[in-house]
Amino acid sequence: MDRHAQGARLLSVNLAVVRDNPFKSAARTGIDKQSTPDAVEVRAPGSRAHGQGSGLVGDYIGDRRNHGGDDQAVYAYAVEDLQWWADDLGLTLRPGQFGENVTTEGRDVNGALIGERWRVGDVVELQVTCPRIPCGTFRGWMNRPGWLKTFVAAARPGAYLKVVTPGAVRAGDRLHVVSRPDHRVTVAMVFRALTTEPALLPEILAASDLPEEIHEMASEGRTFSVG
C-alpha cells in the first residue's frame, strides 16, 4: 500500500530553544529548533488560543495568535528541500533550521495531499492539513534580504499536520503513508493558491480536510500578503 513513501523516515525530531523575539510583537520565539536523540511525546495540543501550543511535548510556540493548535500541531520539512536551499543559498542548513518539528527523509512533503495520513513508528498517526506560511519571525531568523519573497517564490513550504493518534516519536522512525484522499490538492498547490496564484483558490476547495480558516479564505478569494 505504501508506494508513496518507500523507505521514508524521520531524519530528526526537533524541539525549540526559546529565545527573545525582536522580530515580532510576541516577546519570545521557539523558531530555533534543535535535534534531540530522545523519544518525544506527540499529542493534539487543543485550540490555538487556549491549548498547549505545539503538538510536541517540550516544544515552544511564542506567537499563539498565529501559530500552533490542532491544525498546526506538527511542522514537517524534508531534508531534500533543506539541501535544495543550502545549495541555492550557499549555506549549511541543519535539521530544525527552518523551525520544523520533524525533518523527514524520503518523502516529498510538498507533494503530499491535503488529508493524507502518515504512520510514524508503530503508533503515531498524523494527517496533513496545510502548508506553512512564512512570517516576520522566520524572516528575521534567516536574516537575508527579501527572504520571505524568496521563500514564497520557491513554493517549498513544508507541511503542517494534526495528531490523529498520539504517542512517542524519535529520529529514525519509519514514515508510512497509510491513506490518501481522492483529490489532487497538494501542500504546494495550496501554498501557491494562497500566495502567488489565486486562480487556484477554487481548485483547492476539493480538499475537504483543509483547516476552516483556509477553506474560508479560498471560498472568499482571499490570499496572504507575504513580503
GUNULUM-626221 format. One record per atom (N, C-alpha, C): x, y, z. Coordinates in steps of 0.1 Angstrom, whole numbers, padded with zeros to 4 digits, always signed. Example, Ala and Ser with C-alpha at 12.3 -4.5 7.8 and 13.67 -1.06 7.14 Angstrom:
+0132-0057+0078;+0123-0045+0078;+0132-0033+0078;+0128-0022+0071;+0137-0011+0071;+0129+0000+0079;
//
This chain:
+0008-0012+0000;+0000+0000+0000;+0009+0013+0000;+0020+0012+0006;+0028+0024+0008;+0038+0026-0003;+0033+0027-0015;+0042+0030-0026;+0046+0045-0027;+0040+0053-0019;+0042+0068-0019;+0054+0072-0010;+0058+0063-0001;+0069+0067+0008;+0078+0055+0012;+0082+0048+0002;+0091+0036+0004;+0104+0041+0010;+0107+0036+0022;+0120+0040+0029;+0120+0053+0035;+0108+0060+0036;+0108+0073+0042;+0109+0071+0058;+0115+0082+0064;+0117+0081+0078;+0118+0095+0084;+0118+0096+0097;+0122+0109+0104;+0137+0109+0105;+0143+0119+0098;+0157+0120+0100;+0160+0127+0113;+0152+0136+0118;+0154+0143+0130;+0141+0147+0137;+0140+0147+0150;+0129+0153+0157;+0135+0165+0165;+0129+0177+0164;+0135+0190+0168;+0126+0197+0178;+0132+0202+0188;+0125+0209+0199;+0131+0223+0200;+0123+0233+0205;+0126+0247+0205;+0137+0250+0215;+0146+0259+0212;+0154+0266+0221;+0148+0280+0222;+0142+0283+0233;+0134+0295+0235;+0144+0307+0235;+0140+0317+0226;+0148+0329+0225;+0140+0342+0226;+0145+0353+0229;+0138+0366+0228;+0135+0368+0213;+0124+0375+0210;+0120+0377+0196;+0120+0392+0193;+0130+0397+0187;+0130+0411+0183;+0123+0414+0170;+0117+0403+0164;+0111+0404+0150;+0096+0406+0150;+0090+0404+0162;+0075+0404+0162;+0071+0409+0176;+0057+0412+0177;+0052+0416+0190;+0053+0406+0200;+0053+0393+0197;+0055+0382+0206;+0068+0383+0212;+0069+0383+0226;+0082+0385+0233;+0092+0375+0230;+0088+0362+0229;+0097+0351+0228;+0093+0342+0216;+0103+0335+0211;+0100+0326+0200;+0107+0312+0201;+0101+0302+0195;+0107+0289+0195;+0111+0284+0181;+0114+0294+0172;+0117+0290+0159;+0130+0283+0158;+0139+0285+0167;+0152+0278+0167;+0150+0264+0173;+0148+0254+0164;+0146+0240+0168;+0159+0233+0167;+0162+0225+0177;+0174+0217+0178;+0170+0202+0179;+0178+0194+0172;+0176+0180+0171;+0178+0173+0185;+0169+0164+0188;+0171+0156+0200;+0171+0141+0197;+0180+0134+0204;+0180+0119+0202;+0170+0112+0210;+0162+0119+0219;+0153+0113+0228;+0139+0111+0221;+0132+0101+0226;+0118+0100+0222;+0110+0112+0227;+0101+0117+0219;+0093+0129+0222;+0078+0125+0221;+0071+0129+0231;+0056+0126+0230;+0049+0136+0221;+0040+0131+0213;+0032+0139+0204;+0018+0137+0207;+0011+0149+0209;-0003+0148+0212;-0010+0160+0206;-0024+0159+0205;-0032+0170+0200;-0031+0182+0210;-0027+0194+0206;-0025+0204+0216;-0037+0212+0220;-0048+0210+0212;-0060+0218+0215;-0061+0231+0207;-0069+0240+0211;-0071+0252+0203;-0058+0261+0203;-0057+0269+0193;-0046+0278+0192;-0045+0287+0204;-0056+0293+0208;-0056+0303+0218;-0055+0298+0232;-0061+0286+0235;-0062+0281+0248;-0056+0267+0250;-0050+0262+0240;-0044+0248+0241;-0030+0249+0246;-0022+0238+0242;-0009+0237+0247;+0002+0242+0237;-0003+0248+0226;+0006+0253+0216;+0011+0243+0206;+0022+0237+0208;+0028+0227+0199;+0022+0213+0202;+0023+0205+0192;+0019+0191+0194;+0030+0182+0200;+0042+0188+0201;+0053+0180+0207;+0055+0185+0222;+0055+0176+0231;+0058+0179+0245;+0073+0184+0246;+0074+0195+0252;+0088+0201+0253;+0091+0211+0243;+0082+0213+0233;+0084+0223+0223;+0078+0236+0228;+0080+0247+0221;+0075+0260+0225;+0071+0268+0213;+0059+0275+0214;+0054+0284+0204;+0052+0298+0211;+0058+0308+0206;+0057+0322+0212;+0045+0329+0207;+0042+0329+0194;+0031+0336+0188;+0019+0327+0187;+0011+0326+0198;+0000+0317+0199;-0012+0323+0191;-0011+0335+0187;-0022+0341+0179;-0022+0335+0165;-0010+0332+0159;-0009+0328+0146;-0003+0314+0143;+0002+0308+0154;+0008+0295+0152;+0003+0285+0163;+0004+0273+0160;+0001+0262+0169;-0014+0258+0168;-0018+0250+0178;-0031+0245+0178;-0032+0232+0170;-0044+0225+0170;-0045+0212+0164;-0042+0211+0150;-0045+0221+0142;-0043+0221+0127;-0028+0223+0124;-0020+0229+0133;-0006+0231+0131;+0002+0225+0143;-0002+0213+0146;+0004+0206+0158;+0019+0202+0155;+0021+0198+0143;+0035+0193+0139;+0039+0200+0126;+0051+0205+0125;+0055+0211+0112;+0066+0202+0107;+0064+0197+0095;+0074+0188+0088;+0081+0195+0076;+0094+0193+0075;+0101+0198+0064;+0111+0187+0059;+0112+0186+0046;+0121+0175+0041;+0135+0179+0040;+0144+0170+0044;+0158+0173+0043;+0162+0175+0028;+0155+0169+0019;+0158+0172+0005;+0156+0186+0001;+0145+0192+0007;+0143+0207+0005;+0153+0215+0012;+0157+0211+0024;+0167+0219+0031;+0180+0219+0023;+0183+0207+0017;+0196+0206+0008;+0194+0215-0004;+0182+0216-0010;+0180+0224-0021;+0183+0239-0018;+0178+0243-0006;+0180+0256-0001;+0195+0259+0002;+0201+0249+0008;+0216+0250+0011;+0224+0252-0002;+0221+0245-0012;+0228+0246-0025;+0225+0260-0031;+0212+0264-0030;+0208+0277-0037;+0214+0289-0029;+0215+0288-0016;+0219+0299-0008;+0234+0299-0005;+0240+0287-0008;+0255+0286-0004;+0257+0285+0011;+0247+0279+0018;+0248+0278+0032;+0248+0263+0037;+0252+0261+0049;+0249+0248+0055;+0237+0249+0064;+0227+0241+0062;+0215+0241+0069;+0213+0228+0077;+0211+0229+0089;+0209+0217+0098;+0194+0214+0099;+0191+0202+0103;+0177+0199+0107;+0172+0208+0118;+0160+0213+0116;+0154+0223+0125;+0157+0237+0122;+0165+0240+0112;+0169+0254+0108;+0157+0262+0104;+0147+0256+0098;+0135+0263+0093;+0124+0263+0103;+0127+0258+0115;+0117+0258+0126;+0108+0246+0126;+0113+0235+0118;+0104+0223+0117;+0106+0214+0129;+0095+0208+0133;+0095+0198+0144;+0101+0185+0140;+0098+0181+0127;+0104+0168+0122;+0110+0171+0109;+0122+0166+0107;+0128+0167+0094;+0127+0153+0088;+0121+0152+0076;+0118+0139+0070;+0129+0136+0060;+0130+0124+0056;+0138+0119+0045;+0131+0109+0037;+0131+0111+0024;+0125+0101+0015;+0110+0103+0013;+0105+0114+0017;+0091+0118+0014;+0090+0132+0008;+0082+0133-0003;+0080+0146-0009;+0069+0153-0001;+0073+0161+0009;+0064+0167+0018;+0055+0177+0010;+0061+0185+0001;+0053+0195-0006;+0043+0188-0016;+0046+0176-0020;+0037+0169-0029;+0027+0161-0021;+0027+0161-0008;+0017+0154+0000;+0003+0160-0003;-0007+0151-0002;-0021+0156-0004;-0027+0161+0009;-0034+0171+0008;-0042+0176+0020;-0051+0165+0025;-0050+0161+0037;-0058+0150+0043;-0052+0136+0043;-0040+0135+0036;-0034+0122+0036;-0028+0119+0051;-0027+0106+0054;-0023+0103+0068;-0010+0095+0068;-0002+0099+0077;+0011+0092+0079;+0012+0084+0092;+0017+0072+0091;+0020+0065+0103;+0035+0067+0106;+0038+0071+0118;+0052+0073+0122;+0056+0064+0133;+0065+0055+0131;+0068+0044+0140;+0057+0034+0140;+0054+0029+0152;+0044+0018+0153;+0030+0024+0157;+0029+0036+0162;+0017+0040+0168;+0012+0054+0163;+0020+0064+0162;+0016+0077+0159;+0010+0079+0145;-0001+0085+0144;-0007+0088+0131;-0009+0103+0130;-0005+0109+0119;-0006+0123+0116;-0014+0125+0103;-0020+0137+0102;-0028+0140+0090;-0023+0154+0085;-0020+0154+0072;-0015+0166+0065;-0027+0176+0065;-0025+0189+0069;-0036+0198+0069;-0033+0210+0060;-0021+0216+0059;-0019+0228+0051;-0004+0231+0051;+0000+0241+0042;+0014+0245+0042;+0017+0255+0052;+0029+0257+0055;+0034+0267+0064;+0035+0280+0056;+0029+0291+0061;+0030+0304+0055;+0041+0312+0063;+0051+0317+0056;+0063+0323+0064;+0059+0336+0070;+0065+0339+0081;+0061+0351+0089;+0074+0360+0092;+0071+0371+0099;+0082+0380+0102;+0093+0374+0110;+0090+0365+0119;+0100+0359+0128;+0109+0350+0119;+0104+0343+0109;+0112+0335+0100;+0121+0344+0092;+0116+0355+0087;+0124+0365+0080;+0136+0370+0089;+0133+0374+0101;+0144+0378+0110;+0153+0368+0113;+0148+0355+0116;+0157+0344+0119;+0167+0341+0108;+0162+0341+0096;+0171+0338+0084;+0180+0349+0081;+0176+0362+0084;+0185+0374+0082;+0191+0375+0068;+0182+0374+0059;+0186+0375+0045;+0176+0385+0038;+0181+0395+0031;+0172+0405+0024;+0163+0398+0015;+0150+0402+0015;+0140+0396+0007;+0136+0382+0009;+0139+0377+0021;+0138+0362+0024;+0124+0357+0022;+0114+0365+0026;+0100+0359+0025;+0096+0358+0011;+0099+0368+0002;+0096+0367-0012;+0104+0355-0018;+0116+0353-0014;+0124+0342-0020;+0118+0329-0016;+0114+0328-0004;+0108+0315+0001;+0095+0312-0006;+0087+0323-0007;+0074+0321-0014;+0076+0317-0029;+0085+0323-0036;+0087+0320-0050;+0091+0306-0052;+0098+0300-0043;+0103+0286-0044;+0092+0276-0042;+0081+0280-0035;+0070+0271-0032;+0074+0257-0026;+0083+0258-0017;+0087+0246-0009;+0084+0249+0006;+0071+0249+0010;+0068+0254+0023;+0069+0244+0034;+0069+0231+0031;+0067+0222+0042;+0053+0221+0046;+0049+0211+0055;+0035+0208+0058;+0033+0209+0073;+0021+0214+0076;+0016+0212+0090;+0008+0199+0090;+0008+0193+0102;+0000+0181+0104;-0007+0181+0117;-0019+0175+0118;-0026+0173+0130;-0023+0159+0136;-0025+0158+0149;-0023+0145+0155;-0036+0137+0156;-0036+0126+0149;-0048+0117+0149;-0047+0107+0160;-0035+0100+0161;-0032+0091+0172;-0019+0095+0179;-0020+0098+0192;-0008+0103+0199;+0001+0091+0202;+0013+0095+0207;+0023+0086+0210;+0037+0092+0210;+0047+0084+0210;+0061+0089+0210;+0068+0087+0196;+0076+0097+0192;+0084+0096+0180;+0098+0099+0183;+0107+0094+0175;+0121+0097+0176;+0128+0096+0163;+0140+0102+0162;+0148+0102+0150;+0150+0087+0145;+0148+0084+0132;+0149+0071+0127;+0136+0064+0125;+0125+0068+0131;+0112+0062+0130;+0109+0062+0115;+0103+0051+0110;+0098+0049+0097;+0085+0058+0095;+0084+0063+0083;+0072+0071+0080;+0065+0064+0068;+0052+0060+0071;+0044+0053+0061;+0032+0061+0058;+0029+0062+0045;+0016+0069+0041;+0006+0058+0041;-0004+0059+0050;-0014+0048+0052;-0027+0051+0045;-0030+0064+0041;-0042+0067+0033;-0040+0080+0026;-0046+0081+0014;-0046+0093+0007;-0060+0096+0002;-0065+0109+0002;-0078+0112-0002;-0079+0112-0018;-0091+0112-0023;-0094+0111-0037;-0095+0125-0043;-0084+0132-0043;-0083+0145-0049;-0068+0148-0053;-0065+0159-0059;-0052+0162-0063;-0046+0174-0057;-0051+0178-0046;-0047+0191-0039;-0035+0188-0030;-0024+0193-0034;-0012+0191-0027;-0009+0203-0018;+0001+0201-0009;+0006+0211+0000;+0011+0223-0008;+0019+0220-0018;+0025+0231-0027;+0014+0238-0034;+0004+0231-0039;-0007+0238-0046;-0015+0247-0037;-0018+0243-0025;-0025+0252-0016;-0016+0264-0013;-0003+0262-0011;+0006+0273-0008;+0006+0283-0020;+0007+0278-0032;+0007+0287-0044;-0006+0295-0045;-0017+0288-0042;-0031+0294-0043;-0032+0306-0033;-0026+0304-0021;-0028+0314-0010;-0017+0325-0011;-0008+0324-0020;+0003+0334-0021;+0004+0340-0035;+0008+0333-0045;+0011+0338-0058;+0002+0335-0069;-0007+0325-0067;-0015+0320-0078;-0030+0319-0073;-0037+0330-0071;-0050+0330-0066;-0060+0323-0075;-0057+0322-0088;-0066+0315-0097;-0068+0300-0092;-0059+0295-0084;-0060+0281-0079;-0070+0280-0067;-0074+0291-0062;-0082+0290-0049;-0095+0281-0051;-0102+0283-0062;-0114+0274-0063;-0111+0259-0063;-0099+0256-0069;-0095+0242-0070;-0091+0236-0057;-0086+0243-0048;-0082+0237-0035;-0093+0234-0026;-0105+0239-0030;-0117+0236-0022;-0121+0221-0023;-0115+0214-0033;-0118+0200-0034;-0112+0192-0022;-0103+0198-0014;-0097+0191-0003;-0106+0194+0009;-0114+0185+0013;-0124+0187+0024;-0117+0188+0038;-0104+0184+0039;-0097+0184+0051;-0089+0197+0054;-0091+0207+0045;-0084+0219+0048;-0089+0225+0061;-0080+0232+0069;-0085+0239+0081;-0096+0249+0077;-0105+0252+0086;-0116+0261+0084;-0111+0274+0079;-0101+0280+0086;-0096+0293+0082;-0092+0294+0067;-0085+0283+0062;-0080+0283+0049;-0092+0281+0039;-0101+0272+0043;-0113+0270+0035;-0121+0283+0033;-0122+0291+0043;-0129+0303+0042;-0122+0313+0033;-0109+0314+0035;-0101+0323+0026;-0103+0319+0011;-0102+0306+0008;-0103+0301-0005;-0118+0304-0011;-0127+0302-0002;-0141+0305-0007;-0144+0319-0010;-0137+0328-0002;-0139+0342-0004;-0129+0349-0013;-0119+0340-0019;-0110+0346-0028;-0099+0354-0022;-0096+0351-0009;-0086+0359-0002;-0072+0352-0002;-0061+0359-0001;-0048+0353-0001;-0040+0360+0011;-0029+0354+0014;-0019+0360+0023;-0010+0370+0016;-0008+0381+0023;+0002+0391+0017;+0015+0388+0024;+0025+0383+0017;+0038+0379+0022;+0049+0387+0015;+0057+0395+0023;+0067+0403+0017;+0075+0410+0027;
//
